[in-house]
Amino acid sequence: MNPDPARRFDPLPGRTGHVAGIESLVLDGRRYYFGFDGTSDMVVSPLIDDPDAMAAFASEHIRQTDGRHEPAYWADLVAWAVQGSDLVARDADREFDTARLRGELPAPGSHLLYLLDAVAGWDESLSMPDHVRRAYARLGFDEDDPVECLDHALEVVRTHGAGAHPDEWAVVRFQLTFAVRRVPANWTLLFDAVGECVAAHG
């Protein structure tokens, strides 16, 4: 296995040496692979669209519980990631379309939101603007646990529209915009469309 040096991928900052497996997703009909640390719920590689390059990346930057392995070992895990996933039960849940992502806010509890958290994370810091803090308070949610409030707010906004529920929309707009801006490397291929969708909603 000798991947073209031009197909080498840089690791994500601060995410090398994790004990992780290989997952995959399909975006606009093209399959991408990535390393995933299930213990930390963390994505540990860029999106890589070449199986050999993914195996080579994993050999250099990812570990198994028994240590480092050669690309040939990882090639088997890359191949398995086409057939199955430890993250979702249905293949449809890991298939995405850019046009749909631009036109429809993510569904509450979706695999897309899970990946966004695993790639970029939600805001749990003092950087939250005052108007978003007030929205959390009026909705009765703890701002230190953003997922439950985001799921609720997305359900309301998807059902009734952004203008009818300004507090819910404030939560959705802030959390999704904040996370999308933090997306590293070429994960923007998947998540830029989410940011465009939020912007289009006003």
N, CA and C of each residue as an Amber inpcrd file, in Angstrom:
protein
   606
   0.8550000  -1.1970000   0.0000000   0.0000000   0.0000000   0.0000000
   0.8850000   1.2390000   0.0000000   0.8510000   1.9900000  -1.0920000
   1.7240000   3.1500000  -1.2310000   0.9280000   4.3540000  -1.6900000
   0.2500000   5.0240000  -0.7530000  -0.5410000   6.1800000  -1.1650000
   0.3350000   7.2920000  -1.7160000  -0.1880000   7.9730000  -2.6960000
   0.4960000   9.1300000  -3.2820000   0.7910000  10.1350000  -2.1760000
   2.0570000  10.6120000  -2.0760000   2.3640000  11.5910000  -1.0360000
   1.4590000  12.8120000  -1.0760000   0.9470000  13.1500000  -2.2700000
   0.0520000  14.3020000  -2.3740000  -1.2590000  14.0700000  -1.6660000
  -1.5500000  12.8030000  -1.3600000  -2.8040000  12.4690000  -0.6960000
  -2.6370000  12.3710000   0.8140000  -1.5210000  12.7680000   1.3160000
  -1.3260000  12.7680000   2.7720000  -2.1680000  13.8830000   3.3900000
  -2.6600000  13.6390000   4.5890000  -3.5110000  14.5930000   5.2770000
  -2.8950000  14.9810000   6.6100000  -2.9790000  16.2610000   6.9320000
  -2.4840000  16.7320000   8.2300000  -3.4690000  16.3560000   9.3280000
  -2.9650000  16.0140000  10.5240000  -3.8740000  15.7070000  11.6390000
  -4.5770000  16.9610000  12.1420000  -5.6720000  16.7600000  12.8370000
  -6.3530000  17.8720000  13.4800000  -5.5110000  18.3430000  14.6640000
  -5.4030000  19.6370000  14.8890000  -4.5870000  20.1440000  15.9990000
  -4.9950000  19.5330000  17.3360000  -4.0020000  18.9730000  18.0400000
  -4.2500000  18.4340000  19.3760000  -4.9900000  17.1130000  19.4120000
  -5.1590000  16.4560000  18.2480000  -5.9480000  15.2130000  18.2370000
  -5.1610000  14.0570000  17.6180000  -3.9160000  13.9290000  17.9770000
  -3.1010000  12.8130000  17.5080000  -2.8840000  11.8190000  18.6430000
  -2.6420000  10.5630000  18.2670000  -2.3300000   9.5340000  19.2500000
  -3.5220000   8.9770000  19.9900000  -4.7480000   9.2960000  19.5780000
  -5.9300000   8.7590000  20.2390000  -6.1050000   7.2760000  19.9200000
  -6.6430000   6.5380000  20.8760000  -7.1310000   5.1890000  20.6010000
  -8.4890000   5.3490000  19.9410000  -8.5900000   4.9160000  18.6880000
  -9.7890000   5.2240000  17.9220000 -10.0100000   4.1840000  16.8410000
 -11.2040000   4.2080000  16.2770000 -11.5590000   3.3660000  15.1510000
 -11.8030000   4.2150000  13.9200000 -12.3320000   3.5890000  12.8850000
 -12.6130000   4.2640000  11.6230000 -14.1120000   4.2700000  11.3710000
 -14.6320000   5.4190000  11.0040000 -16.0220000   5.5700000  10.6040000
 -16.0510000   6.1780000   9.2040000 -17.2340000   6.2010000   8.6100000
 -17.3560000   6.8370000   7.3050000 -18.7170000   7.4890000   7.1600000
 -18.8030000   8.3790000   6.1970000 -20.0660000   9.0060000   5.8270000
 -20.0450000   9.2510000   4.3230000 -21.2160000   9.5080000   3.7730000
 -21.3350000   9.8130000   2.3550000 -21.9010000  11.2190000   2.2140000
 -21.1880000  12.0620000   1.4810000 -21.6250000  13.4310000   1.2290000
 -21.7140000  13.6440000  -0.2740000 -22.9060000  13.9840000  -0.7420000
 -23.1360000  14.2050000  -2.1780000 -22.6400000  13.0300000  -3.0120000
 -22.8720000  11.8200000  -2.5040000 -22.5190000  10.6110000  -3.2450000
 -21.0780000  10.1640000  -3.1120000 -20.2600000  10.8900000  -2.3770000
 -18.8410000  10.5530000  -2.2230000 -18.5750000  10.0920000  -0.7990000
 -17.8760000   8.9800000  -0.6410000 -17.6070000   8.4580000   0.6990000
 -16.3410000   9.0800000   1.2790000 -16.4480000   9.4640000   2.5390000
 -15.3250000  10.0010000   3.2950000 -15.1410000   9.1640000   4.5610000
 -13.8920000   8.9670000   4.9430000 -13.5410000   8.2250000   6.1480000
 -12.9960000   9.1950000   7.1920000 -13.0990000   8.7800000   8.4580000
 -12.5220000   9.5970000   9.5230000 -12.2620000   8.7430000  10.7540000
 -11.2820000   9.1680000  11.5400000 -11.0050000   8.5060000  12.7970000
 -11.9530000   8.9980000  13.8770000 -12.3820000   8.0720000  14.7460000
 -13.3320000   8.4590000  15.7910000 -12.9710000   7.7740000  17.1050000
 -12.7580000   8.5920000  18.1370000 -12.4880000   8.1200000  19.4930000
 -13.8180000   8.0120000  20.2250000 -14.3500000   6.8000000  20.3300000
 -15.6530000   6.5950000  20.9530000 -15.6550000   6.8580000  22.4400000
 -14.5200000   6.7060000  23.0930000 -14.4510000   6.9660000  24.5330000
 -14.6520000   8.4450000  24.8260000 -14.1160000   9.2820000  23.9660000
 -14.2200000  10.7340000  24.1560000 -15.3010000  11.3740000  23.2970000
 -15.9970000  10.5790000  22.4770000 -16.9560000  11.1350000  21.5240000
 -16.3050000  12.2450000  20.7030000 -15.1600000  11.9300000  20.1180000
 -14.3700000  12.9530000  19.4280000 -13.8840000  12.4590000  18.0700000
 -14.0860000  13.2790000  17.0620000 -13.4970000  13.0420000  15.7510000
 -12.0080000  13.3700000  15.8290000 -11.1650000  12.4640000  15.2890000
  -9.7190000  12.6500000  15.4430000  -8.9720000  12.6640000  14.1010000
  -9.6820000  12.9870000  13.0430000  -8.9980000  13.1350000  11.7570000
  -9.8210000  14.0520000  10.8690000  -9.2000000  14.5660000   9.8110000
 -10.0020000  15.2350000   8.7880000 -10.8420000  14.2120000   8.0410000
 -11.7180000  14.6830000   7.1700000 -12.4200000  13.7980000   6.2430000
 -11.4390000  13.3670000   5.1530000 -11.3630000  12.0680000   4.9080000
 -10.4060000  11.5240000   3.9450000 -11.1660000  10.6530000   2.9500000
 -11.0800000  11.0000000   1.6770000 -11.9010000  10.3260000   0.6790000
 -11.1960000   9.1850000  -0.0360000 -10.0020000   8.8260000   0.3970000
  -9.2380000   7.7530000  -0.2230000  -8.9360000   6.6750000   0.8200000
  -9.3460000   5.4160000   0.5950000  -9.1290000   4.3680000   1.6010000
  -7.6660000   4.1700000   1.9730000  -6.7640000   4.1770000   0.9730000
  -5.3470000   3.9900000   1.2700000  -4.7940000   5.1470000   2.0950000
  -5.2120000   6.3570000   1.7550000  -4.7560000   7.5220000   2.5110000
  -5.2820000   7.4780000   3.9440000  -6.5170000   6.9810000   4.1310000
  -7.0600000   6.8660000   5.4860000  -6.2590000   5.8530000   6.2960000
  -5.9220000   4.7120000   5.6720000  -5.1300000   3.7020000   6.3760000
  -3.7510000   4.2330000   6.7360000  -3.1370000   4.9660000   5.8160000
  -1.8190000   5.5370000   6.0900000  -1.8940000   6.5780000   7.1980000
  -2.9340000   7.4210000   7.1700000  -3.1210000   8.4270000   8.2140000
  -3.2800000   7.7510000   9.5740000  -4.1310000   6.7190000   9.6240000
  -4.3790000   6.0310000  10.8940000  -3.1100000   5.3970000  11.4400000
  -2.3070000   4.8090000  10.5620000  -1.0680000   4.1870000  11.0030000
  -0.1370000   5.1880000  11.6580000  -0.1590000   6.4110000  11.1450000
   0.7400000   7.4390000  11.6740000   0.1790000   8.1550000  12.8970000
  -1.1350000   8.3850000  12.9300000  -1.6870000   9.3100000  13.9190000
  -2.7060000   8.7060000  14.9050000  -3.1550000   7.4760000  14.6590000
  -4.1780000   6.8660000  15.5080000  -3.6150000   5.5740000  16.0950000
  -4.0960000   5.2010000  17.2600000  -3.6400000   3.9870000  17.9290000
  -4.8220000   3.0670000  18.2180000  -4.5020000   1.8010000  18.4610000
  -5.4440000   0.8500000  19.0340000  -5.0150000   0.5860000  20.4730000
  -5.8000000  -0.1590000  21.2070000  -5.4630000  -0.3770000  22.6180000
  -4.1170000  -1.0750000  22.7800000  -3.6890000  -1.8150000  21.7590000
  -2.3910000  -2.4880000  21.8370000  -1.2930000  -1.7170000  21.1200000
  -1.5730000  -0.4670000  20.7910000  -0.5310000   0.3780000  20.2330000
  -0.7020000   0.6910000  18.7610000   0.4390000   0.9300000  18.1280000
   0.4640000   1.3670000  16.7360000   0.3920000   0.1710000  15.7950000
  -0.2160000   0.3830000  14.5970000  -0.3070000  -0.6810000  13.6020000
   0.0620000  -0.1510000  12.2220000   0.4180000  -1.0770000  11.3530000
   0.7870000  -0.7430000   9.9880000  -0.4590000  -0.4410000   9.1440000
  -0.2690000   0.2340000   8.0220000  -1.4160000   0.5620000   7.1670000
  -2.2590000  -0.6420000   6.7550000  -1.6380000  -1.8000000   6.5500000
  -2.4020000  -2.9840000   6.1340000  -3.4380000  -3.3700000   7.1780000
  -3.0900000  -3.2290000   8.4470000  -4.0510000  -3.4940000   9.5220000
  -5.2240000  -2.5190000   9.4390000  -4.9190000  -1.2570000   9.2530000
  -5.9640000  -0.2400000   9.2160000  -6.8170000  -0.3690000   7.9630000
  -6.2490000  -0.8980000   6.8900000  -7.0250000  -1.0530000   5.6630000
  -8.2500000  -1.9300000   5.8860000  -8.1220000  -2.9390000   6.7450000
  -9.2760000  -3.7930000   7.0530000 -10.3500000  -3.0060000   7.7930000
  -9.9480000  -2.1320000   8.7110000 -10.9200000  -1.3300000   9.4520000
 -11.5710000  -0.2860000   8.5490000 -10.7950000   0.2440000   7.6110000
 -11.3540000   1.1930000   6.6450000 -12.4150000   0.4970000   5.7930000
 -12.1170000  -0.7020000   5.3460000 -13.0860000  -1.4480000   4.5390000
 -14.3450000  -1.7450000   5.3330000 -14.1850000  -2.0810000   6.6010000
 -15.3630000  -2.3540000   7.4380000 -16.2300000  -1.1190000   7.5940000
 -15.6100000   0.0490000   7.6240000 -16.3670000   1.2880000   7.8260000
 -17.3230000   1.5840000   6.6810000 -17.1280000   0.9320000   5.5460000
 -18.0890000   1.0620000   4.4550000 -19.3440000   0.2630000   4.7660000
 -19.1630000  -0.8890000   5.3720000 -20.2670000  -1.8120000   5.6060000
 -21.0410000  -1.5270000   6.8850000 -20.3840000  -0.9840000   7.8800000
 -21.0350000  -0.7930000   9.1680000 -20.4970000   0.3980000   9.9290000
 -21.1410000   0.6720000  11.0620000 -20.7750000   1.8220000  11.8910000
 -21.0840000   1.5110000  13.3450000 -20.2300000   2.0010000  14.2210000
 -20.5140000   1.9070000  15.6590000 -21.3390000   3.0920000  16.1380000
 -21.6360000   4.0430000  15.2540000 -22.3260000   5.2650000  15.6560000
 -23.7940000   5.2810000  15.2610000 -24.1280000   4.6620000  14.1570000
 -25.5160000   4.6570000  13.6800000 -25.8990000   3.2590000  13.2270000
 -27.1910000   2.9600000  13.3130000 -27.6760000   1.6470000  12.8990000
 -28.0390000   1.6170000  11.4190000 -28.4560000   2.7540000  10.8820000
 -28.9170000   2.8030000   9.4950000 -27.9390000   3.5730000   8.6150000
 -27.6360000   3.0170000   7.4470000 -26.7540000   3.7180000   6.5190000
 -27.3030000   5.0870000   6.1500000 -28.6240000   5.1970000   6.0670000
 -29.2420000   6.4690000   5.6710000 -28.8800000   7.5960000   6.6240000
 -28.5880000   7.2570000   7.8800000 -28.2750000   8.2900000   8.8680000
 -26.8820000   8.8830000   8.6740000 -26.0620000   8.2470000   7.8550000
 -24.7190000   8.7930000   7.5960000 -24.5440000   9.1830000   6.1350000
 -25.6600000   9.4640000   5.4810000 -25.6420000   9.9470000   4.1050000
 -26.2130000  11.3590000   4.0820000 -25.4580000  12.2940000   3.4860000
 -25.8240000  13.7120000   3.5370000 -25.7890000  14.3190000   2.1440000
 -26.6250000  15.3350000   1.9630000 -26.7350000  16.0470000   0.6980000
 -26.6040000  17.5380000   0.9730000 -25.6400000  18.1830000   0.3180000
 -25.3710000  19.5880000   0.5970000 -26.5870000  20.4690000   0.3730000
 -27.3150000  20.2480000  -0.6990000 -28.4900000  21.0820000  -0.9780000
 -29.5250000  20.9610000   0.1370000 -29.7080000  19.7610000   0.6360000
 -30.6760000  19.5800000   1.7300000 -30.1700000  20.2280000   3.0160000
 -28.8770000  20.1180000   3.2760000 -28.3120000  20.7380000   4.4740000
 -28.4730000  22.2540000   4.4320000 -28.3630000  22.8350000   3.2520000
 -28.5460000  24.2810000   3.1160000 -29.9950000  24.7020000   3.3300000
 -30.9240000  23.7910000   3.0430000 -32.3340000  24.1710000   3.0670000
 -33.1100000  23.7560000   4.2860000 -32.5160000  22.9320000   5.1510000
 -33.2710000  22.3810000   6.2830000 -32.3970000  22.3280000   7.5190000
 -32.8690000  22.9270000   8.6080000 -32.1230000  22.8820000   9.8620000
 -31.9760000  21.4370000  10.3390000 -30.8850000  21.1110000  11.0230000
 -30.6900000  19.7380000  11.4980000 -31.8280000  19.2740000  12.3970000
 -32.1280000  18.0040000  12.3210000 -33.1620000  17.4260000  13.1850000
 -32.6120000  17.2470000  14.5910000 -33.4420000  17.4730000  15.6020000
 -32.9960000  17.2400000  16.9840000 -32.5230000  15.7990000  17.1620000
 -31.4320000  15.6290000  17.8880000 -30.9250000  14.2880000  18.1680000
 -30.3470000  13.5620000  16.9720000 -30.0990000  14.2580000  15.8800000
 -29.6330000  13.6140000  14.6500000 -28.1450000  13.2830000  14.7100000
 -27.7430000  12.3760000  13.8320000 -26.3320000  12.0330000  13.7160000
 -25.5170000  13.2430000  13.2700000 -26.1180000  14.0890000  12.4400000
 -25.4320000  15.3090000  12.0030000 -25.0460000  16.1760000  13.1880000
 -25.9750000  16.3750000  14.1280000 -25.6690000  17.1800000  15.3200000
 -24.6280000  16.4920000  16.1960000 -24.7220000  15.1670000  16.2990000
 -23.7310000  14.4290000  17.0750000 -22.3340000  14.6350000  16.4890000
 -22.2330000  14.5590000  15.1600000 -20.9360000  14.7750000  14.5240000
 -20.4480000  16.2060000  14.7160000 -21.3520000  17.1650000  14.6350000
 -20.9420000  18.5590000  14.8380000 -20.3670000  18.7560000  16.2280000
 -20.9780000  18.1410000  17.2250000 -20.4480000  18.2070000  18.5810000
 -19.0950000  17.5040000  18.6640000 -18.9760000  16.3430000  18.0120000
 -17.7270000  15.5790000  18.0620000 -16.5960000  16.2740000  17.3190000
 -16.9400000  17.0850000  16.3320000 -15.9310000  17.8080000  15.5580000
 -15.5740000  19.1390000  16.2170000 -16.6070000  19.8800000  16.6580000
 -16.3800000  21.2620000  17.0960000 -16.8280000  21.5450000  18.5130000
 -17.8810000  20.9150000  18.9860000 -18.3650000  21.1360000  20.3470000
 -19.3090000  22.3180000  20.4640000 -20.1210000  22.2950000  21.5000000
 -21.0540000  23.3850000  21.7950000 -20.4100000  24.3740000  22.7460000
 -20.9590000  25.5740000  22.7990000 -20.4420000  26.5840000  23.7240000
 -20.9110000  26.2870000  25.1400000 -19.9880000  26.0800000  26.0370000
 -20.3030000  25.8930000  27.4540000 -19.4640000  26.8670000  28.2870000
 -19.1530000  28.0060000  27.7090000 -18.2330000  28.9370000  28.3460000
 -18.9000000  30.2730000  28.6090000 -18.1160000  31.1960000  29.1290000
 -18.6290000  32.5300000  29.4330000 -18.7910000  33.3860000  28.1820000
 -18.4950000  32.8120000  27.0090000 -18.6030000  33.5870000  25.7800000
 -20.0420000  33.7310000  25.2940000 -20.9760000  33.0680000  25.9530000
 -22.3630000  33.1400000  25.5230000 -22.9100000  34.5560000  25.7150000
 -23.4680000  35.1650000  24.6680000 -23.9990000  36.5330000  24.7880000
 -25.1530000  36.6110000  25.7870000 -25.3540000  37.7980000  26.3270000
 -26.3880000  37.9860000  27.3460000 -27.7770000  37.6280000  26.8250000
 -28.0740000  37.9870000  25.5700000 -29.4210000  37.7040000  25.0750000
 -29.6650000  36.2010000  24.9430000 -28.6150000  35.4280000  24.6970000
 -28.7700000  33.9800000  24.6300000 -28.9200000  33.4140000  26.0390000
 -28.1730000  33.9620000  27.0080000 -28.3450000  33.5460000  28.4050000
 -29.7800000  33.7880000  28.8730000 -30.3080000  34.9450000  28.5070000
 -31.6910000  35.2540000  28.9130000 -32.6800000  34.3060000  28.2530000
 -32.3950000  33.9370000  26.9900000 -33.2720000  32.9810000  26.2940000
 -33.2480000  31.6300000  27.0020000 -32.0730000  31.1700000  27.3830000
 -31.9760000  29.9170000  28.1430000 -32.8040000  30.0090000  29.4280000
 -32.6630000  31.1090000  30.1410000 -33.3690000  31.2700000  31.4080000
 -34.8830000  31.2640000  31.2080000 -35.3630000  31.9990000  30.1950000
 -36.8030000  32.0370000  29.9510000 -37.3410000  30.6690000  29.5290000
 -36.5170000  29.9070000  28.8320000 -36.9430000  28.5760000  28.4080000
 -36.7920000  27.5350000  29.5120000 -36.1000000  27.9060000  30.5810000
 -35.9680000  27.0090000  31.7290000 -34.8920000  25.9540000  31.5840000
 -33.8800000  26.2150000  30.7600000 -32.7980000  25.2520000  30.5510000
 -31.4990000  25.7630000  31.1490000 -30.6470000  24.8210000  31.5330000
 -29.3360000  25.1370000  32.0900000 -28.3780000  25.4290000  30.9360000
 -27.7790000  26.5990000  30.9360000 -26.8730000  26.9710000  29.8440000
 -25.6000000  26.1340000  29.8340000 -25.2910000  25.4540000  30.9510000
 -24.1070000  24.5930000  30.9920000 -24.3460000  23.2340000  30.3490000
 -25.5880000  22.9550000  29.9600000 -25.9240000  21.7030000  29.2890000
 -26.7010000  22.0430000  28.0210000 -25.9800000  22.4730000  26.9760000
 -26.6530000  23.0570000  25.8150000 -27.4300000  22.0840000  24.9490000
 -27.1260000  20.7960000  25.0290000 -27.7170000  19.8510000  24.0820000
 -29.2270000  19.7420000  24.2480000 -29.7020000  19.5970000  25.4730000
 -31.1400000  19.4410000  25.7030000 -31.9010000  20.6650000  25.2140000
 -31.3810000  21.8470000  25.5010000 -32.0500000  23.0710000  25.0650000
 -32.0040000  23.2040000  23.5450000 -30.8900000  22.8700000  22.9370000
 -30.7790000  22.9590000  21.4890000 -31.7640000  22.0130000  20.8100000
 -31.8710000  20.7950000  21.3130000 -32.8250000  19.8480000  20.7290000
 -34.2520000  20.3860000  20.8170000 -34.6160000  20.9080000  21.9880000
 -35.9530000  21.4920000  22.1570000 -36.1520000  22.6600000  21.1970000
 -35.1780000  23.5510000  21.1320000 -35.3090000  24.7490000  20.3040000
 -35.3940000  24.3870000  18.8210000 -34.6170000  23.4200000  18.3940000
 -34.6770000  22.9990000  17.0030000 -36.0440000  22.4260000  16.6590000
 -36.6000000  21.6340000  17.5480000 -37.9190000  21.0580000  17.2990000
 -38.9610000  22.1480000  17.1230000 -38.9150000  23.1500000  17.9880000
 -39.8840000  24.2430000  17.9170000 -39.6930000  25.0530000  16.6350000
 -38.4550000  25.4150000  16.3230000 -38.1870000  26.2540000  15.1580000
 -38.5030000  25.5090000  13.8680000 -38.1580000  24.2380000  13.8030000
 -38.4620000  23.4530000  12.5990000 -39.9660000  23.3130000  12.3860000
 -40.7130000  23.3020000  13.4830000 -42.1610000  23.1270000  13.3800000
 -42.8910000  24.4310000  13.1260000 -42.4670000  25.4940000  13.8120000
 -43.2370000  26.7420000  13.8040000 -42.5280000  27.9140000  13.1210000
 -41.2530000  27.7690000  12.7960000 -40.5270000  28.8550000  12.1650000
 -39.7350000  29.6830000  13.1560000 -38.7020000  30.3540000  12.6610000
 -37.8130000  31.1250000  13.5340000 -38.5010000  32.3510000  14.1120000
 -39.3150000  33.0360000  13.3210000 -39.9020000  34.2880000  13.7780000
 -40.9140000  34.1350000  14.8850000 -41.5710000  32.9820000  14.9590000
 -42.6370000  32.7900000  15.9480000 -42.1050000  32.5110000  17.3510000
 -40.8670000  32.1040000  17.4670000 -40.2970000  31.7250000  18.7700000
 -38.8890000  32.3000000  18.8860000 -38.7610000  33.5740000  19.2190000
 -37.4460000  34.2260000  19.2090000 -36.4490000  33.6380000  20.2080000
 -36.9040000  33.1720000  21.3540000 -35.9550000  32.5880000  22.3070000
 -35.3660000  31.2880000  21.7770000 -36.2220000  30.4530000  21.2370000
 -35.7260000  29.1990000  20.6600000 -34.7850000  29.4800000  19.4870000
 -35.1450000  30.4570000  18.6690000 -34.2920000  30.7850000  17.5390000
 -32.9580000  31.3530000  17.9960000 -32.9450000  32.1400000  19.0730000
 -31.6890000  32.6780000  19.5910000 -30.7430000  31.5490000  19.9880000
 -31.2910000  30.4980000  20.6040000 -30.4740000  29.3470000  21.0080000
 -29.9490000  28.6110000  19.7870000 -30.8300000  28.3320000  18.8330000
 -30.4260000  27.6000000  17.6250000 -29.3660000  28.3830000  16.8630000
 -29.6310000  29.6630000  16.6180000 -28.6950000  30.4640000  15.8250000
 -27.3420000  30.5470000  16.4990000 -27.3170000  30.8000000  17.8010000
 -26.0350000  30.9360000  18.4830000 -25.2650000  29.6190000  18.4940000
 -25.8970000  28.5440000  18.9270000 -25.1670000  27.2900000  19.0930000
 -24.6820000  26.7350000  17.7540000 -25.5170000  26.7430000  16.7350000
 -25.0800000  26.2110000  15.4530000 -24.0230000  27.0990000  14.8030000
 -24.2150000  28.4080000  14.8690000 -23.2270000  29.3170000  14.2900000
 -21.8900000  29.1880000  15.0030000 -21.9220000  29.1460000  16.3380000
 -20.6970000  29.0160000  17.1300000 -19.9560000  27.7340000  16.7660000
 -20.6910000  26.6230000  16.6980000 -20.0450000  25.3430000  16.4160000
 -19.4770000  25.3030000  15.0030000 -20.2450000  25.7630000  14.0240000
 -19.7770000  25.7260000  12.6410000 -18.5020000  26.5520000  12.4660000
 -18.4050000  27.6740000  13.1690000 -17.2020000  28.5070000  13.0720000
 -15.9750000  27.8190000  13.6540000 -16.1710000  26.8330000  14.5140000
 -15.0560000  26.1140000  15.1420000 -14.6390000  24.8550000  14.3790000
 -15.3520000  24.5160000  13.3350000 -15.0810000  23.2800000  12.5960000
 -13.6690000  23.3280000  11.9990000 -12.8320000  22.3270000  12.2770000
 -11.4600000  22.3410000  11.7600000 -11.3280000  21.6660000  10.4040000
 -10.2620000  22.0060000   9.7340000  -9.8210000  21.3420000   8.5080000
 -10.9620000  21.2480000   7.4970000 -11.0240000  20.1400000   6.7850000
 -12.0010000  20.0430000   5.6960000 -13.3690000  19.5260000   6.1430000
 -13.5940000  19.4810000   7.4420000 -14.9570000  19.1870000   7.9080000
 -15.9150000  20.2980000   7.4910000 -15.3730000  21.3950000   7.0140000
 -16.2260000  22.4380000   6.4490000 -17.0040000  21.9260000   5.2350000
 -16.4970000  20.8890000   4.5780000 -17.2300000  20.2980000   3.4550000
 -18.6350000  19.8980000   3.8640000 -18.7620000  19.3920000   5.0740000
 -20.0700000  18.9620000   5.5800000 -20.8220000  20.0870000   6.2570000
 -20.1210000  20.8910000   7.0500000 -20.8250000  21.7910000   7.9640000
 -20.9870000  23.2270000   7.4820000 -20.2680000  23.6360000   6.4550000
 -20.5080000  24.9900000   5.9360000 -21.9660000  25.1590000   5.5020000
 -22.5370000  24.1120000   4.9400000 -23.9330000  24.1950000   4.4850000
 -24.8860000  24.4130000   5.6580000 -24.5500000  23.8660000   6.8310000
 -25.3790000  24.1020000   8.0140000 -25.3300000  25.5850000   8.3930000
 -24.1300000  26.1560000   8.3600000 -24.0090000  27.5890000   8.6350000
 -24.7710000  28.4360000   7.6480000 -24.7470000  28.0400000   6.3810000
 -25.4950000  28.7780000   5.3650000 -26.9970000  28.6880000   5.6070000
 -27.4520000  27.5390000   6.0790000 -28.8620000  27.3550000   6.3920000
 -29.2790000  28.2810000   7.5310000 -28.4620000  28.3400000   8.5650000
 -28.7750000  29.2190000   9.6960000 -28.8220000  30.6620000   9.2340000
 -27.8400000  31.0860000   8.4440000 -27.8100000  32.4570000   7.9570000
 -29.0370000  32.7740000   7.1070000 -29.4820000  31.8290000   6.3390000
 -30.6360000  32.0500000   5.4700000 -31.9300000  32.2360000   6.2590000
 -31.9700000  31.6540000   7.4650000 -33.1600000  31.7940000   8.3070000
 -33.2240000  33.1630000   8.9970000 -32.1450000  33.9510000   8.9160000
 -32.1640000  35.2970000   9.4780000 -31.5740000  35.3780000  10.8730000
